[in-house]
Amino acid sequence: MLVITRREGEEVVIGDPANPIGTVRVAEIKGERVRLGFAFPREIDVHRREIADEILAAKPPVVGSIRPAARKAT
C-alpha cells in the first residue's frame, strides 16, 4: 500500500501525469474526518469498501471458464 501525505486542497494524480486516469483531492479535513473528491471518467466505478464488499457478495460465483468453440476442418 502506498501512503501519501496531503493537505486540504491538494491532489493525487492516478496514472500517467500527461494523461491521468483521474485525480483524488483532499476536499476537507474536520477533526478525524477527511472528505475526498474523486475525478474519474464515469465508466470507472468508485466505491467505498463496504459497498464494494456488498456488490461482490451479491454476485453469483463464476464456475468454470468459457473457451472458444473448436474449429471444424473443411
N, C-alpha and C positions, 0 to 999 in steps of 0.2 A: 504494500500500500504506500502510495506517495502522499506525504503530508506537507501542505504548503501553508505558510502563514500569510494572511491577507488582512488588510484593514478595511473598514467600511468604505464602500465605493470602488474598491479595487477588484480586478477581474483575473480570471484564469482562462487562457485560451486552450481549447481542446483541438488537437490535430495540427496540421501544417499552418504556421502563423500567416503565410501568404494567402491561404485559402482554408480557414479553420472550419471544422465541423460545427463548432458552436462555442459559446462562452458561458462562464459561470461568474456571476457578480455577487459580492457581499453587499446586499441591499441595506441591511440594518442590523445593528447589534444592540440588544436591550437586555442587560443583566446576563443571564445564562442562555438566552435565546438568540439565535442567529437566523436572519431571513436571507435566503439565497434567491437570486434571479437567474433563470436559465434561458439562454437564447440559442435555440436549435431549430433546424427545419422541422415542420410539422410531421414529416414522415418518420422522425426519430422519436420513439417513445421514451418518456422520462417519468419514472415512478418513485415514490417513497418506498423504502424497503418493505414495509408491512403490506403495502398494496401489491408490490411485485410478488411477494410470497403468496398472497391470496389468488392472484392470477395464475401462478404456477400450480397451486393446489386445485384449482377449478378445471384445469385442462386434463383430459384423459391421457394416460401414458401412451406413448407410441411403442408398439410392439413390432419387431421385425424391421425390415427395410424394403424399400422399393428399388427394383432393378429394371433396367431397360429390357424389353422383350428380345428374345433371341431372333436373329435374322434368319429367314428361310433361304435356303440355297435355291437358285433358279436355274 
